[in-house]
Amino acid sequence: MLADAEMLAREAVELIAEKDVLNMRGHALISLAEVLLAGNKVEEASECAAEGVRLYEAKENVVAAEKARAIVAPGRLTTGAA
């Protein structure tokens, strides 16, 4: 089931990747990061979340950027909580 979630999240990232809708791209990346964390793929989750934060910041979406940062907070990364 987790593999299916990861596949769908990756597909969402791919589908939105070339669109000029930064918030939607950020949402897709953050969703993928959450799935990756659930699968204990911490390094890749961190990279996706960092890219999501970068997109939110480019759009000046401070609230979404802060929420995204919480996904890869140090305590969360070490526990693997999703």
C-alpha positions in Angstrom: 0.0 0.0 0.0 2.9 2.4 0.8 4.4 1.5 -2.6 1.2 2.5 -4.3 1.1 5.8 -2.4 4.7 6.5 -3.4 4.0 5.7 -7.0 1.0 8.1 -7.1 2.9 10.9 -5.3 5.8 10.6 -7.8 3.3 10.7 -10.6 1.7 13.8 -9.2 5.2 15.5 -9.0 5.9 14.5 -12.6 2.6 15.8 -13.9 2.9 19.2 -12.3 6.7 19.6 -12.7 6.6 21.7 -15.9 3.6 23.9 -14.9 4.1 27.4 -13.7 2.0 26.8 -10.5 4.5 27.0 -7.7 2.1 26.3 -4.9 0.7 23.2 -6.6 4.3 21.9 -7.3 5.2 22.6 -3.7 2.1 20.7 -2.5 3.0 17.7 -4.7 6.6 17.6 -3.4 5.5 17.9 0.2 3.0 15.1 -0.3 5.8 12.9 -1.8 8.0 13.9 1.2 5.4 12.7 3.6 5.0 9.4 1.8 8.8 8.9 1.7 9.1 9.6 5.4 6.4 7.0 6.1 8.6 4.6 4.1 11.7 5.7 6.1 13.3 7.2 3.1 14.6 10.2 5.1 17.2 11.6 2.8 15.0 11.7 -0.3 12.1 13.0 1.8 14.3 15.9 3.0 15.3 16.7 -0.5 11.7 16.8 -1.7 10.6 18.9 1.3 13.4 21.4 0.8 12.4 21.8 -2.9 8.8 22.3 -1.8 9.9 25.0 0.7 12.0 26.7 -2.0 8.9 26.8 -4.3 6.7 28.2 -1.5 9.2 30.8 -0.7 9.5 31.8 -4.4 5.7 32.3 -4.4 6.0 34.1 -1.0 3.7 31.6 0.6 5.1 31.9 4.1 2.5 29.8 5.8 2.9 26.8 3.5 6.7 27.1 3.7 6.6 26.9 7.5 4.3 23.9 7.5 6.6 22.2 5.0 9.6 22.9 7.2 7.8 21.1 10.0 7.8 17.9 7.9 11.5 17.6 8.0 12.0 18.9 11.5 15.0 17.1 13.2 12.8 15.2 15.7 10.5 14.0 13.0 13.4 12.8 10.7 14.9 10.7 13.5 11.7 9.1 14.5 10.4 8.4 11.0 6.9 9.7 12.1 4.5 10.5 9.3 
